[in-house]
Amino acid sequence: MAEGYCVKCKAKKEMKDAKEVTMKNGRKALKGACPDCGTGMYRILGK
């Protein structure tokens, strides 16, 4: 599973419904939601 930082809960958590997306600059990232509060989470990956 993908781990990310939730700014609302201020803790690292496993993302719910994580999907790999490509940002405008061509880099890859994981986009998901916090399992507790539902806030959007984002994690930038390497090239």
N, CA, C, O and CB atoms as a CASP TS submission, in Angstrom:
PFRMAT TS
TARGET T0000
AUTHOR 0000-0000-0000
METHOD Language model
MODEL 1
PARENT N/A
ATOM      1  N   MET     1       0.844  -1.198   0.000  1.00  0.00           N
ATOM      2  CA  MET     1       0.000   0.000   0.000  1.00  0.00           C
ATOM      3  C   MET     1       0.881   1.251   0.000  1.00  0.00           C
ATOM      4  O   MET     1       2.067   1.200   0.329  1.00  0.00           O
ATOM      5  CB  MET     1      -0.956   0.004   1.231  1.00  0.00           C
ATOM      6  N   ALA     2       0.278   2.351  -0.371  1.00  0.00           N
ATOM      7  CA  ALA     2       0.994   3.624  -0.453  1.00  0.00           C
ATOM      8  C   ALA     2       0.825   4.404   0.843  1.00  0.00           C
ATOM      9  O   ALA     2      -0.283   4.549   1.358  1.00  0.00           O
ATOM     10  CB  ALA     2       0.494   4.457  -1.650  1.00  0.00           C
ATOM     11  N   GLU     3       1.938   4.902   1.357  1.00  0.00           N
ATOM     12  CA  GLU     3       1.898   5.685   2.580  1.00  0.00           C
ATOM     13  C   GLU     3       2.092   7.155   2.236  1.00  0.00           C
ATOM     14  O   GLU     3       2.933   7.495   1.404  1.00  0.00           O
ATOM     15  CB  GLU     3       2.975   5.206   3.583  1.00  0.00           C
ATOM     16  N   GLY     4       1.324   8.018   2.868  1.00  0.00           N
ATOM     17  CA  GLY     4       1.433   9.450   2.649  1.00  0.00           C
ATOM     18  C   GLY     4       1.200  10.210   3.942  1.00  0.00           C
ATOM     19  O   GLY     4       0.905   9.613   4.977  1.00  0.00           O
ATOM     20  N   TYR     5       1.334  11.530   3.880  1.00  0.00           N
ATOM     21  CA  TYR     5       1.168  12.379   5.059  1.00  0.00           C
ATOM     22  C   TYR     5      -0.157  13.120   4.969  1.00  0.00           C
ATOM     23  O   TYR     5      -0.434  13.787   3.973  1.00  0.00           O
ATOM     24  CB  TYR     5       2.344  13.379   5.193  1.00  0.00           C
ATOM     25  N   CYS     6      -0.962  13.005   5.993  1.00  0.00           N
ATOM     26  CA  CYS     6      -2.231  13.735   6.066  1.00  0.00           C
ATOM     27  C   CYS     6      -1.996  15.025   6.845  1.00  0.00           C
ATOM     28  O   CYS     6      -1.622  14.986   8.017  1.00  0.00           O
ATOM     29  CB  CYS     6      -3.355  12.866   6.741  1.00  0.00           C
ATOM     30  N   VAL     7      -2.214  16.165   6.198  1.00  0.00           N
ATOM     31  CA  VAL     7      -1.970  17.447   6.865  1.00  0.00           C
ATOM     32  C   VAL     7      -3.052  17.769   7.888  1.00  0.00           C
ATOM     33  O   VAL     7      -2.816  18.550   8.809  1.00  0.00           O
ATOM     34  CB  VAL     7      -1.884  18.567   5.837  1.00  0.00           C
ATOM     35  N   LYS     8      -4.222  17.187   7.740  1.00  0.00           N
ATOM     36  CA  LYS     8      -5.297  17.440   8.694  1.00  0.00           C
ATOM     37  C   LYS     8      -5.080  16.653   9.992  1.00  0.00           C
ATOM     38  O   LYS     8      -5.252  17.192  11.085  1.00  0.00           O
ATOM     39  CB  LYS     8      -6.655  17.077   8.073  1.00  0.00           C
ATOM     40  N   CYS     9      -4.700  15.377   9.866  1.00  0.00           N
ATOM     41  CA  CYS     9      -4.439  14.530  11.029  1.00  0.00           C
ATOM     42  C   CYS     9      -3.014  14.714  11.557  1.00  0.00           C
ATOM     43  O   CYS     9      -2.719  14.327  12.688  1.00  0.00           O
ATOM     44  CB  CYS     9      -4.676  13.064  10.673  1.00  0.00           C
ATOM     45  N   LYS    10      -2.135  15.299  10.751  1.00  0.00           N
ATOM     46  CA  LYS    10      -0.716  15.508  11.086  1.00  0.00           C
ATOM     47  C   LYS    10      -0.020  14.182  11.413  1.00  0.00           C
ATOM     48  O   LYS    10       0.688  14.063  12.413  1.00  0.00           O
ATOM     49  CB  LYS    10      -0.586  16.476  12.281  1.00  0.00           C
ATOM     50  N   ALA    11      -0.241  13.184  10.537  1.00  0.00           N
ATOM     51  CA  ALA    11       0.374  11.873  10.734  1.00  0.00           C
ATOM     52  C   ALA    11       0.534  11.158   9.399  1.00  0.00           C
ATOM     53  O   ALA    11      -0.177  11.447   8.436  1.00  0.00           O
ATOM     54  CB  ALA    11      -0.466  11.019  11.702  1.00  0.00           C
ATOM     55  N   LYS    12       1.486  10.212   9.355  1.00  0.00           N
ATOM     56  CA  LYS    12       1.663   9.380   8.169  1.00  0.00           C
ATOM     57  C   LYS    12       0.681   8.227   8.243  1.00  0.00           C
ATOM     58  O   LYS    12       0.548   7.570   9.275  1.00  0.00           O
ATOM     59  CB  LYS    12       3.128   8.859   8.049  1.00  0.00           C
ATOM     60  N   LYS    13      -0.008   7.992   7.127  1.00  0.00           N
ATOM     61  CA  LYS    13      -1.014   6.932   7.091  1.00  0.00           C
ATOM     62  C   LYS    13      -1.016   6.279   5.722  1.00  0.00           C
ATOM     63  O   LYS    13      -0.478   6.815   4.754  1.00  0.00           O
ATOM     64  CB  LYS    13      -2.416   7.485   7.430  1.00  0.00           C
ATOM     65  N   GLU    14      -1.637   5.102   5.666  1.00  0.00           N
ATOM     66  CA  GLU    14      -1.814   4.410   4.398  1.00  0.00           C
ATOM     67  C   GLU    14      -2.950   5.094   3.625  1.00  0.00           C
ATOM     68  O   GLU    14      -4.017   5.357   4.179  1.00  0.00           O
ATOM     69  CB  GLU    14      -2.119   2.887   4.625  1.00  0.00           C
ATOM     70  N   MET    15      -2.707   5.377   2.342  1.00  0.00           N
ATOM     71  CA  MET    15      -3.721   6.040   1.521  1.00  0.00           C
ATOM     72  C   MET    15      -4.830   5.068   1.135  1.00  0.00           C
ATOM     73  O   MET    15      -4.584   3.884   0.906  1.00  0.00           O
ATOM     74  CB  MET    15      -3.084   6.640   0.261  1.00  0.00           C
ATOM     75  N   LYS    16      -6.034   5.579   1.068  1.00  0.00           N
ATOM     76  CA  LYS    16      -7.180   4.805   0.617  1.00  0.00           C
ATOM     77  C   LYS    16      -7.425   5.166  -0.852  1.00  0.00           C
ATOM     78  O   LYS    16      -7.382   6.343  -1.210  1.00  0.00           O
ATOM     79  CB  LYS    16      -8.455   5.088   1.506  1.00  0.00           C
ATOM     80  N   ASP    17      -7.676   4.189  -1.689  1.00  0.00           N
ATOM     81  CA  ASP    17      -7.937   4.384  -3.124  1.00  0.00           C
ATOM     82  C   ASP    17      -6.788   5.127  -3.815  1.00  0.00           C
ATOM     83  O   ASP    17      -7.027   6.064  -4.576  1.00  0.00           O
ATOM     84  CB  ASP    17      -9.250   5.158  -3.323  1.00  0.00           C
ATOM     85  N   ALA    18      -5.553   4.716  -3.554  1.00  0.00           N
ATOM     86  CA  ALA    18      -4.382   5.379  -4.141  1.00  0.00           C
ATOM     87  C   ALA    18      -4.280   5.055  -5.630  1.00  0.00           C
ATOM     88  O   ALA    18      -4.406   3.902  -6.041  1.00  0.00           O
ATOM     89  CB  ALA    18      -3.086   4.949  -3.410  1.00  0.00           C
ATOM     90  N   LYS    19      -4.051   6.099  -6.427  1.00  0.00           N
ATOM     91  CA  LYS    19      -3.891   5.950  -7.879  1.00  0.00           C
ATOM     92  C   LYS    19      -2.644   6.697  -8.309  1.00  0.00           C
ATOM     93  O   LYS    19      -2.337   7.764  -7.778  1.00  0.00           O
ATOM     94  CB  LYS    19      -5.143   6.477  -8.648  1.00  0.00           C
ATOM     95  N   GLU    20      -1.915   6.128  -9.286  1.00  0.00           N
ATOM     96  CA  GLU    20      -0.724   6.787  -9.802  1.00  0.00           C
ATOM     97  C   GLU    20      -1.153   7.771 -10.887  1.00  0.00           C
ATOM     98  O   GLU    20      -1.862   7.411 -11.826  1.00  0.00           O
ATOM     99  CB  GLU    20       0.305   5.748 -10.356  1.00  0.00           C
ATOM    100  N   VAL    21      -0.711   9.015 -10.740  1.00  0.00           N
ATOM    101  CA  VAL    21      -1.027  10.071 -11.712  1.00  0.00           C
ATOM    102  C   VAL    21       0.273  10.710 -12.176  1.00  0.00           C
ATOM    103  O   VAL    21       1.309  10.584 -11.523  1.00  0.00           O
ATOM    104  CB  VAL    21      -1.987  11.148 -11.095  1.00  0.00           C
ATOM    105  N   THR    22       0.206  11.404 -13.321  1.00  0.00           N
ATOM    106  CA  THR    22       1.359  12.139 -13.833  1.00  0.00           C
ATOM    107  C   THR    22       1.073  13.626 -13.692  1.00  0.00           C
ATOM    108  O   THR    22       0.033  14.115 -14.134  1.00  0.00           O
ATOM    109  CB  THR    22       1.665  11.761 -15.322  1.00  0.00           C
ATOM    110  N   MET    23       2.009  14.340 -13.071  1.00  0.00           N
ATOM    111  CA  MET    23       1.837  15.773 -12.882  1.00  0.00           C
ATOM    112  C   MET    23       2.170  16.516 -14.171  1.00  0.00           C
ATOM    113  O   MET    23       2.650  15.913 -15.131  1.00  0.00           O
ATOM    114  CB  MET    23       2.718  16.278 -11.725  1.00  0.00           C
ATOM    115  N   LYS    24       1.918  17.820 -14.196  1.00  0.00           N
ATOM    116  CA  LYS    24       2.173  18.640 -15.374  1.00  0.00           C
ATOM    117  C   LYS    24       3.624  18.603 -15.824  1.00  0.00           C
ATOM    118  O   LYS    24       3.912  18.649 -17.020  1.00  0.00           O
ATOM    119  CB  LYS    24       1.773  20.057 -15.101  1.00  0.00           C
ATOM    120  N   ASN    25       4.544  18.520 -14.854  1.00  0.00           N
ATOM    121  CA  ASN    25       5.966  18.530 -15.187  1.00  0.00           C
ATOM    122  C   ASN    25       6.488  17.158 -15.600  1.00  0.00           C
ATOM    123  O   ASN    25       7.684  17.008 -15.848  1.00  0.00           O
ATOM    124  CB  ASN    25       6.761  19.038 -14.012  1.00  0.00           C
ATOM    125  N   GLY    26       5.613  16.149 -15.678  1.00  0.00           N
ATOM    126  CA  GLY    26       6.004  14.829 -16.133  1.00  0.00           C
ATOM    127  C   GLY    26       6.371  13.850 -15.035  1.00  0.00           C
ATOM    128  O   GLY    26       6.573  12.668 -15.313  1.00  0.00           O
ATOM    129  N   ARG    27       6.460  14.303 -13.813  1.00  0.00           N
ATOM    130  CA  ARG    27       6.792  13.411 -12.704  1.00  0.00           C
ATOM    131  C   ARG    27       5.559  12.626 -12.268  1.00  0.00           C
ATOM    132  O   ARG    27       4.424  13.053 -12.476  1.00  0.00           O
ATOM    133  CB  ARG    27       7.366  14.209 -11.516  1.00  0.00           C
ATOM    134  N   LYS    28       5.809  11.470 -11.658  1.00  0.00           N
ATOM    135  CA  LYS    28       4.706  10.630 -11.203  1.00  0.00           C
ATOM    136  C   LYS    28       4.420  10.891  -9.733  1.00  0.00           C
ATOM    137  O   LYS    28       5.312  11.253  -8.966  1.00  0.00           O
ATOM    138  CB  LYS    28       5.023   9.144 -11.432  1.00  0.00           C
ATOM    139  N   ALA    29       3.165  10.701  -9.355  1.00  0.00           N
ATOM    140  CA  ALA    29       2.752  10.905  -7.972  1.00  0.00           C
ATOM    141  C   ALA    29       1.617   9.939  -7.651  1.00  0.00           C
ATOM    142  O   ALA    29       0.958   9.414  -8.548  1.00  0.00           O
ATOM    143  CB  ALA    29       2.314  12.380  -7.727  1.00  0.00           C
ATOM    144  N   LEU    30       1.404   9.717  -6.373  1.00  0.00           N
ATOM    145  CA  LEU    30       0.278   8.918  -5.906  1.00  0.00           C
ATOM    146  C   LEU    30      -0.753   9.850  -5.296  1.00  0.00           C
ATOM    147  O   LEU    30      -0.419  10.724  -4.496  1.00  0.00           O
ATOM    148  CB  LEU    30       0.734   7.841  -4.880  1.00  0.00           C
ATOM    149  N   LYS    31      -1.999   9.659  -5.678  1.00  0.00           N
ATOM    150  CA  LYS    31      -3.080  10.494  -5.186  1.00  0.00           C
ATOM    151  C   LYS    31      -4.103   9.584  -4.523  1.00  0.00           C
ATOM    152  O   LYS    31      -4.537   8.592  -5.108  1.00  0.00           O
ATOM    153  CB  LYS    31      -3.724  11.335  -6.335  1.00  0.00           C
ATOM    154  N   GLY    32      -4.484   9.931  -3.301  1.00  0.00           N
ATOM    155  CA  GLY    32      -5.442   9.114  -2.577  1.00  0.00           C
ATOM    156  C   GLY    32      -6.166   9.929  -1.522  1.00  0.00           C
ATOM    157  O   GLY    32      -6.209  11.157  -1.586  1.00  0.00           O
ATOM    158  N   ALA    33      -6.730   9.230  -0.556  1.00  0.00           N
ATOM    159  CA  ALA    33      -7.479   9.894   0.508  1.00  0.00           C
ATOM    160  C   ALA    33      -7.087   9.304   1.857  1.00  0.00           C
ATOM    161  O   ALA    33      -6.659   8.153   1.948  1.00  0.00           O
ATOM    162  CB  ALA    33      -9.004   9.760   0.276  1.00  0.00           C
ATOM    163  N   CYS    34      -7.240  10.107   2.895  1.00  0.00           N
ATOM    164  CA  CYS    34      -6.964   9.661   4.258  1.00  0.00           C
ATOM    165  C   CYS    34      -8.083   8.708   4.691  1.00  0.00           C
ATOM    166  O   CYS    34      -9.260   9.019   4.512  1.00  0.00           O
ATOM    167  CB  CYS    34      -6.847  10.881   5.242  1.00  0.00           C
ATOM    168  N   PRO    35      -7.724   7.552   5.258  1.00  0.00           N
ATOM    169  CA  PRO    35      -8.762   6.599   5.664  1.00  0.00           C
ATOM    170  C   PRO    35      -9.606   7.079   6.848  1.00  0.00           C
ATOM    171  O   PRO    35     -10.726   6.602   7.033  1.00  0.00           O
ATOM    172  CB  PRO    35      -8.122   5.281   6.014  1.00  0.00           C
ATOM    173  N   ASP    36      -9.089   8.016   7.655  1.00  0.00           N
ATOM    174  CA  ASP    36      -9.818   8.479   8.838  1.00  0.00           C
ATOM    175  C   ASP    36     -10.701   9.689   8.548  1.00  0.00           C
ATOM    176  O   ASP    36     -11.895   9.675   8.847  1.00  0.00           O
ATOM    177  CB  ASP    36      -8.842   8.820   9.942  1.00  0.00           C
ATOM    178  N   CYS    37     -10.106  10.752   7.958  1.00  0.00           N
ATOM    179  CA  CYS    37     -10.863  12.001   7.785  1.00  0.00           C
ATOM    180  C   CYS    37     -11.302  12.248   6.338  1.00  0.00           C
ATOM    181  O   CYS    37     -12.145  13.113   6.097  1.00  0.00           O
ATOM    182  CB  CYS    37     -10.027  13.172   8.259  1.00  0.00           C
ATOM    183  N   GLY    38     -10.746  11.505   5.369  1.00  0.00           N
ATOM    184  CA  GLY    38     -11.165  11.655   3.983  1.00  0.00           C
ATOM    185  C   GLY    38     -10.472  12.777   3.226  1.00  0.00           C
ATOM    186  O   GLY    38     -10.805  13.019   2.066  1.00  0.00           O
ATOM    187  N   THR    39      -9.528  13.462   3.837  1.00  0.00           N
ATOM    188  CA  THR    39      -8.797  14.540   3.191  1.00  0.00           C
ATOM    189  C   THR    39      -7.922  13.967   2.076  1.00  0.00           C
ATOM    190  O   THR    39      -7.379  12.870   2.206  1.00  0.00           O
ATOM    191  CB  THR    39      -7.939  15.317   4.222  1.00  0.00           C
ATOM    192  N   GLY    40      -7.790  14.714   0.983  1.00  0.00           N
ATOM    193  CA  GLY    40      -6.954  14.287  -0.129  1.00  0.00           C
ATOM    194  C   GLY    40      -5.492  14.232   0.280  1.00  0.00           C
ATOM    195  O   GLY    40      -4.987  15.136   0.946  1.00  0.00           O
ATOM    196  N   MET    41      -4.810  13.148  -0.132  1.00  0.00           N
ATOM    197  CA  MET    41      -3.390  12.983   0.167  1.00  0.00           C
ATOM    198  C   MET    41      -2.632  12.840  -1.138  1.00  0.00           C
ATOM    199  O   MET    41      -3.171  12.349  -2.129  1.00  0.00           O
ATOM    200  CB  MET    41      -3.143  11.754   1.087  1.00  0.00           C
ATOM    201  N   TYR    42      -1.387  13.270  -1.135  1.00  0.00           N
ATOM    202  CA  TYR    42      -0.571  13.290  -2.337  1.00  0.00           C
ATOM    203  C   TYR    42       0.834  12.880  -1.960  1.00  0.00           C
ATOM    204  O   TYR    42       1.349  13.323  -0.933  1.00  0.00           O
ATOM    205  CB  TYR    42      -0.585  14.686  -3.012  1.00  0.00           C
ATOM    206  N   ARG    43       1.469  12.042  -2.767  1.00  0.00           N
ATOM    207  CA  ARG    43       2.863  11.686  -2.535  1.00  0.00           C
ATOM    208  C   ARG    43       3.610  11.698  -3.858  1.00  0.00           C
ATOM    209  O   ARG    43       3.239  10.985  -4.790  1.00  0.00           O
ATOM    210  CB  ARG    43       2.978  10.302  -1.854  1.00  0.00           C
ATOM    211  N   ILE    44       4.655  12.501  -3.945  1.00  0.00           N
ATOM    212  CA  ILE    44       5.451  12.615  -5.158  1.00  0.00           C
ATOM    213  C   ILE    44       6.455  11.465  -5.197  1.00  0.00           C
ATOM    214  O   ILE    44       7.162  11.211  -4.221  1.00  0.00           O
ATOM    215  CB  ILE    44       6.176  13.993  -5.225  1.00  0.00           C
ATOM    216  N   LEU    45       6.509  10.773  -6.334  1.00  0.00           N
ATOM    217  CA  LEU    45       7.408   9.634  -6.514  1.00  0.00           C
ATOM    218  C   LEU    45       8.638  10.047  -7.312  1.00  0.00           C
ATOM    219  O   LEU    45       8.678  11.135  -7.887  1.00  0.00           O
ATOM    220  CB  LEU    45       6.680   8.474  -7.216  1.00  0.00           C
ATOM    221  N   GLY    46       9.633   9.179  -7.344  1.00  0.00           N
ATOM    222  CA  GLY    46      10.826   9.422  -8.149  1.00  0.00           C
ATOM    223  C   GLY    46      10.526   9.236  -9.632  1.00  0.00           C
ATOM    224  O   GLY    46       9.431   8.822 -10.013  1.00  0.00           O
ATOM    225  N   LYS    47      11.504   9.544 -10.449  1.00  0.00           N
ATOM    226  CA  LYS    47      11.287   9.443 -11.899  1.00  0.00           C
ATOM    227  C   LYS    47      11.169   8.032 -12.385  1.00  0.00           C
ATOM    228  O   LYS    47      10.986   7.805 -13.581  1.00  0.00           O
ATOM    229  CB  LYS    47      12.390  10.110 -12.631  1.00  0.00           C
TER
END
